[in-house]
């Protein structure tokens, strides 16, 4: 958070800043949009906010697409339509002194943080012969593919937006 305190309105070096500090909502909305843009870009580049590449799709996932005769994108979190994954159902919000971006998709936390095989228990399935089988949820380890966060480039863009907002 950036804060500026002006002790003497008549000699303030940053003349006129006190009025701007009272209404930061537009700036916060702009910051939320900047973060949204960079988050969407991460799905195209397959990289985390710190610049590390996401784990590739597993051979099992690729085989599942092929078995269903669906086109396969080798980019992680890009589905058979080659569009952004359903976890890219983003929301932005902001207020007078905060900005937020989030994903409304239920599986977004697993994609962000990963999950080990069986982390969410198991379900029972019945095969064609009537035998019960228990299947882990998830059925295998899912590597973390962080997409939410602030990169060094995001930091630079946010600081540039603040400077532009403050000093025009």
C-alpha positions in Angstrom: 0.0 0.0 0.0 1.2 3.5 -0.8 0.5 6.2 1.6 1.3 9.9 1.5 0.9 12.3 4.4 0.8 16.0 3.9 1.5 18.0 7.0 1.2 21.5 5.6 -1.2 22.2 2.7 0.5 25.5 1.9 4.0 24.1 1.5 3.3 20.6 0.3 5.7 19.5 -2.4 3.0 17.4 -4.0 0.5 20.2 -4.5 -3.1 19.0 -5.0 -2.5 15.5 -3.9 -4.8 15.7 -0.9 -7.9 15.8 -3.2 -6.7 12.8 -5.2 -6.1 10.7 -2.1 -9.7 11.0 -1.1 -10.9 9.3 -4.3 -8.8 6.3 -5.3 -11.6 4.1 -6.6 -10.8 4.7 -10.2 -7.1 3.9 -9.7 -8.0 0.7 -7.8 -10.4 -0.4 -10.7 -7.5 0.3 -13.1 -5.1 -1.8 -11.1 -7.6 -4.7 -10.9 -7.9 -4.6 -14.7 -4.1 -4.6 -15.1 -3.9 -7.7 -13.0 -6.7 -9.3 -14.9 -4.9 -8.7 -18.2 -1.6 -10.2 -16.9 -3.4 -13.2 -15.4 -5.1 -14.0 -18.7 -1.8 -13.7 -20.5 -0.4 -16.4 -18.1 -2.8 -18.9 -19.7 -1.3 -18.1 -23.1 2.3 -18.4 -21.9 1.8 -21.2 -19.4 3.8 -19.4 -16.7 3.4 -18.6 -13.0 3.6 -15.1 -11.7 7.2 -15.7 -10.8 8.0 -16.6 -14.4 8.4 -20.4 -13.9 6.7 -22.6 -16.5 3.6 -24.6 -15.5 3.9 -28.3 -15.4 3.0 -29.8 -18.8 -0.1 -31.9 -19.3 0.4 -35.5 -18.3 0.4 -38.3 -20.8 -2.7 -39.6 -19.2 -4.6 -36.3 -19.8 -3.4 -36.2 -23.4 -4.5 -39.8 -23.9 -7.9 -39.0 -22.5 -8.4 -36.2 -25.0 -7.3 -38.5 -27.8 -9.6 -41.3 -26.7 -12.5 -38.9 -26.8 -11.3 -37.8 -30.3 -10.9 -34.2 -29.1 -8.2 -31.9 -30.3 -5.3 -31.7 -27.9 -3.5 -28.5 -26.9 -0.3 -29.2 -25.2 -0.5 -26.0 -23.2 -1.4 -26.6 -19.6 -4.9 -25.5 -18.6 -5.9 -25.0 -22.2 -8.8 -27.3 -23.1 -9.8 -29.1 -26.3 -11.4 -26.0 -27.7 -8.0 -24.3 -27.5 -9.6 -21.5 -25.5 -8.9 -20.6 -22.0 -9.7 -23.2 -19.4 -12.9 -22.9 -17.5 -10.9 -21.8 -14.5 -10.3 -18.5 -16.3 -13.8 -17.4 -15.2 -12.3 -14.3 -13.5 -13.9 -11.6 -11.5 -12.4 -8.3 -10.6 -13.4 -6.1 -7.8 -12.1 -2.9 -6.2 -12.9 -0.2 -3.7 -11.5 3.0 -2.4 -8.3 1.4 -1.2 -8.1 -2.1 -2.6 -8.2 -4.1 -5.8 -8.8 -7.9 -6.3 -8.9 -10.5 -9.0 -10.2 -13.9 -8.4 -11.5 -17.0 -10.3 -15.1 -18.1 -9.8 -14.4 -21.6 -11.0 -14.6 -24.4 -8.4 -11.4 -26.1 -9.5 -9.3 -22.9 -9.5 -7.8 -23.6 -6.0 -6.6 -27.1 -7.1 -5.0 -25.5 -10.2 -3.4 -22.7 -8.2 -2.0 -24.9 -5.4 -2.1 -28.5 -6.8 -3.5 -31.6 -5.0 -2.3 -35.0 -4.2 -4.0 -38.2 -5.3 -6.9 -38.9 -3.0 -6.7 -35.5 -1.3 -10.5 -35.2 -1.6 -11.4 -38.7 -0.7 -12.8 -41.3 -3.1 -16.1 -42.3 -4.8 -17.5 -45.7 -5.4 -18.1 -46.8 -9.0 -19.8 -50.0 -10.2 -18.4 -51.8 -13.2 -20.5 -53.7 -15.8 -20.3 -56.8 -13.7 -21.8 -55.1 -10.7 -18.5 -55.0 -8.8 -17.7 -52.0 -6.7 -14.5 -50.0 -7.2 -13.2 -47.1 -5.3 -11.6 -44.2 -7.2 -9.4 -41.6 -5.7 -10.4 -37.9 -6.0 -8.3 -36.7 -7.8 -7.3 -40.0 -9.4 -3.7 -38.8 -9.6 -1.4 -36.0 -8.4 -2.2 -32.6 -9.9 0.7 -30.2 -10.0 0.3 -26.6 -8.9 0.0 -24.2 -11.8 -0.2 -20.8 -10.2 -2.0 -18.2 -12.2 -3.0 -15.7 -9.6 -0.3 -13.4 -8.2 1.7 -10.4 -8.9 4.7 -10.6 -11.1 7.6 -8.2 -11.2 6.2 -6.8 -14.4 2.8 -6.4 -12.7 4.5 -4.4 -9.9 6.1 -2.1 -12.5 2.7 -1.6 -14.2 0.9 -0.9 -10.9 3.6 1.6 -9.9 3.4 3.3 -13.3 -0.4 3.5 -13.0 -0.1 5.1 -9.6 2.4 7.6 -10.9 0.2 8.5 -13.8 -2.8 8.8 -11.5 -1.0 11.0 -9.0 1.0 13.2 -11.3 -0.8 13.0 -14.6 
